[in-house]
Amino acid sequence: MYPAEIVLPMKAELTDGGFDELLTPEDVDNTLAKEGTTLVVINSVCGCAAGTCRPGVLMAVENAQIRPDRLTTSFAGFDVEAVNQVRKHLLPYPPSSPSIALFKDGQLVSIVERHQIEGRPAQVIAQHLISVFNEHCN
């Protein structure tokens, strides 16, 4: 588990941007059980999370005309039980952090895995997410 002094500023990047934290398995299940759309960002300490994932997600939600009903996040290696529960909802996809998932009415409709984040500019991730929002968040 990562120390809080390292993780908390990285968590704040998303929570300051309007994301609610999923801290327990119950938080995950209760949130994903709701009608509508839920964006879940599995945050991470890695460089691609800092350089492209978090900035790309924030660009997308700030610039999209159509947004998910709920913006949520959980931190890999810190919110361990919550992340494990999110990953159950992401099956058959393997564990990936960072990753970005969109659920609609509790069903996974889109996922961006680490290998799709690494090496891509934040703007590309944002544009992809905006297109996903336009398709599923209406």
N, C-alpha and C positions, 0 to 999 in steps of 0.2 A: 504494500500500500504506500502511495506517495505521501510525503509530509504536507500538511495543510498549508504551510507557508509557500509552498511551490504551487499547489493546485488552486488555492482561492483566487488569486489574480486572474488565472485562466478561466475559471468558472465565471468570474465577474464580467468578462468580455461578453458573454452571452446573456447572463442575467440582467446586466445593465441595459442590454438591448431588448429586453422584454420577454426573455425566456424564463419559464418556470422550471424549477428543478424537480426531477423525479429521484427521490432519495431512498425509497423503499420499494420492494416488490409490489406492495399494495398500491402505492402511488402509480406505478406503471400500469397495473391491471385496471385500476379505476379510471385512469385517464384514457387508456386505449379502448375502454368499453363505451365511451361516450360517442354519440352520433356526431358526424361531421369529420373534419380533417384535423390530424395531429402530426406536426413535424417533430421528429425526435432526432436530436443530435447527440451521438455518443462522442463526447469531447475527449481529448487526450493531451498528454504532455509533449508529444512528438512535434518535430519541426513542421510537418505538413499540416498539422492541426493549427499551429500558430500562423503559418505563412499563407495558407490558402483556404483551409476548411472554415475556420471561424470568420475570417474576413469575407469569404464568399457567401456564407449563410447570411451574415448581417447585411451585405449588399443586396441579396435577394429579397429579404423581408422588408428592407427599407425602400426598395425601388419597385416592387411588384404591385400592380394594381389589384390583383387577386392574391390573397394570402390564406394560409391555413387558419382554421379556427383557433388552434392552440399551438403555441411554440414551446417546446420542452427540451430539456437536456439532462444528461446524466454523465458522470465522469468516470471513464475506465481507470481502474487501479485505485479508485477512491470510493466511489459509490458502488462498491462491488456487487452487493446483492441486487440492487436496482438494475445495474448493467446486465447482470446475468439474466434477469427477468425479461429485459428488453430483447436480449438475444434469443430467448425462447420464442418470442413473437416474430423474430426475423428468420427463423428456420424456413427453408433449408440453407439459407446463406450462412457461411462460416463466420465466426467472430471476426470483427473488423473494427479497429479504432485508429483514427476517427472514422465515423460513418454518419450518413444522413438518411433517414427513412421517413417516408410519408405514409401515414395510415389514413384510410377513409372508412368510417363506420367500423373501426376495429380491424380492418383487413389491410395488409401491406400492399400498397399500390406502386411504390417506387423506392429504390434504395441506391445510394451512392456509396460504394465501398472504398476502402483506403486506396486500393490500386487505381481507382478512378479519380482520386484526389491528388495523389502524389504526382508532382511534375506538371500539374495544370495550374494556370493562373487563377486567382480568386474570381476574376471577372468571368471566366469560362464556367466555373462552378455556379456562380450567381445566375448567369444566363440559362444554364441547364435547369436550375431549380425554378426559375421564373416560368419556364415552359412547362415544367411538371405541375406547378401551382395552377397555371392556366388550364391545363388538361383536367385536373382532379378536384380543384377547389372552387367549384361553381355552385 
